[in-house]
Amino acid sequence: MNLASMHPAEPEARPSEASDIVIRSYTSVGSMQGLGKIEVEAREAFIPDRRHVAYFIRISTETMGDYPQSSAAAIQYDNIEKLIVAIDKLSNVSIKADRFAFYEVEFEIDGLKIIVFNDARGRTMFNISVANITVTFVAIHRIAELRELILRAKKHLDANKFEY
């Protein structure tokens, strides 16, 4: 048996895999400044050859300082309503430190985490986290601003989406 003759002289031709063309469209609907910054965008991804379209909201977080870090989560269109309902519930959280000194109330969806918590002075605050990049807001009433940005993004998607 001759091993050299077992190996083809020329590499076998592999069929070239055609990649799809993706058209991405997005609009920033606003941002919030806290101890860091978040930005909310309405987004669409469209693959014409497959006649496939996806809608989602992108929420990005960015830290402050000389070397800011950032990350982003894509909230699928079908999960936007769940997020809005959760924000409504989180905005009404009443933390009483009678049993324990500190509390955290957390909601997570599609890589986005919202945590309402109290500090040592009894203030109720909240964090927005994506992949360990966290932005803190020291006033719980600002969670209504987040809700409004998400609603604006959803309205933008609803007004501009198309179906096949």
C-alpha positions in Angstrom: 0.0 0.0 0.0 1.4 3.4 -1.1 0.2 6.1 1.3 1.3 8.8 -1.1 -1.1 7.6 -3.8 -4.0 7.6 -1.3 -3.8 11.4 -1.0 -5.2 13.4 -3.9 -2.6 15.6 -5.7 -5.0 18.5 -5.9 -7.3 19.6 -3.0 -10.9 18.7 -3.6 -12.9 21.7 -4.7 -15.5 22.7 -2.2 -18.6 24.4 -3.3 -18.4 28.1 -2.4 -20.9 28.9 0.3 -22.8 32.0 -0.7 -23.4 34.2 2.3 -26.5 36.2 2.6 -26.7 39.9 2.3 -28.1 41.5 5.5 -29.5 44.9 5.5 -29.4 46.5 9.0 -31.4 49.6 9.8 -31.5 51.4 13.1 -32.6 54.6 14.7 -31.6 55.9 18.1 -34.6 57.0 20.1 -32.7 58.5 23.0 -30.3 58.0 25.8 -30.1 58.4 29.6 -27.2 59.7 31.6 -26.7 58.2 35.1 -23.4 56.9 36.6 -22.7 55.9 33.0 -24.9 56.1 29.9 -27.5 53.9 28.2 -28.8 54.3 24.7 -32.0 52.8 23.2 -32.3 52.0 19.5 -35.0 50.6 17.3 -33.4 48.0 14.9 -34.3 45.9 11.9 -32.3 43.1 10.2 -33.5 42.1 6.7 -32.2 39.3 4.5 -33.8 39.9 1.1 -32.9 36.5 -0.5 -34.6 34.6 2.3 -37.4 37.1 2.7 -36.6 37.2 6.4 -36.9 40.2 8.7 -36.3 40.6 12.4 -37.1 43.5 14.7 -35.6 44.2 18.1 -34.6 47.0 20.4 -30.9 47.4 21.2 -30.0 48.8 24.7 -26.4 49.7 25.1 -24.6 50.5 28.4 -21.4 52.5 28.7 -19.3 53.2 31.8 -17.8 56.6 32.6 -14.1 57.5 33.0 -11.0 57.7 31.0 -11.4 54.2 29.6 -15.1 53.6 29.1 -16.4 50.1 28.5 -19.6 49.3 26.7 -21.9 46.4 25.9 -25.3 45.9 24.3 -28.3 43.6 24.5 -30.8 43.0 21.7 -34.4 42.7 23.1 -36.4 40.6 20.6 -39.6 42.2 19.4 -41.7 39.5 21.1 -40.1 40.3 24.4 -40.6 44.1 24.4 -44.0 43.9 26.0 -42.7 41.6 28.8 -39.9 44.2 29.4 -42.5 47.0 29.7 -44.6 45.1 32.1 -41.6 44.2 34.2 -40.5 47.9 34.3 -44.0 48.9 35.5 -43.7 46.4 38.3 -40.2 47.4 39.2 -41.2 51.1 39.3 -43.6 50.3 42.1 -41.3 48.3 44.3 -41.3 49.4 47.9 -38.2 48.3 49.8 -38.5 48.2 53.5 -35.3 47.2 55.3 -37.2 45.8 58.4 -36.1 42.1 57.9 -32.8 42.6 56.1 -30.7 45.6 55.6 -30.4 45.4 51.8 -32.8 44.1 49.1 -32.5 43.6 45.3 -35.3 43.0 42.9 -34.1 41.7 39.6 -35.5 41.1 36.1 -33.5 39.7 33.2 -34.4 39.2 29.5 -32.3 38.7 26.4 -29.1 39.6 28.3 -30.5 42.8 29.8 -30.7 42.9 33.6 -32.6 45.6 35.6 -32.0 45.6 39.3 -33.9 47.8 41.8 -32.1 48.0 45.2 -31.6 50.1 48.3 -28.5 51.7 49.7 -27.4 52.2 53.3 -29.3 55.5 53.5 -32.5 53.8 52.5 -32.6 55.3 49.0 -34.1 53.1 46.2 -32.0 53.1 43.1 -31.7 50.9 40.0 -29.0 49.4 37.7 -29.1 48.6 34.0 -26.6 45.8 33.2 -25.5 44.1 30.0 -22.6 41.6 30.1 -21.2 43.0 33.4 -21.3 46.6 32.2 -23.5 48.4 34.7 -25.0 51.9 34.7 -26.6 53.0 38.0 -29.4 55.5 38.4 -29.7 57.0 41.9 -33.4 57.9 41.6 -36.0 55.2 41.1 -38.4 57.6 39.3 -35.9 57.7 36.4 -37.0 54.2 35.5 -40.0 55.9 33.8 -37.6 57.5 31.4 -36.3 54.0 30.4 -39.9 52.8 29.9 -40.6 55.8 27.7 -37.5 55.2 25.5 -38.5 51.5 25.1 -42.1 52.6 24.2 -40.7 55.1 21.6 -38.5 52.4 20.1 -41.5 49.9 19.9 -43.7 52.6 18.3 -41.0 53.3 15.7 -40.8 49.6 14.9 -44.6 49.2 14.7 -44.8 52.2 12.4 -42.0 51.0 10.0 -42.3 47.2 10.0 -43.4 45.2 7.0 -44.5 41.6 6.6 -44.2 39.1 3.8 
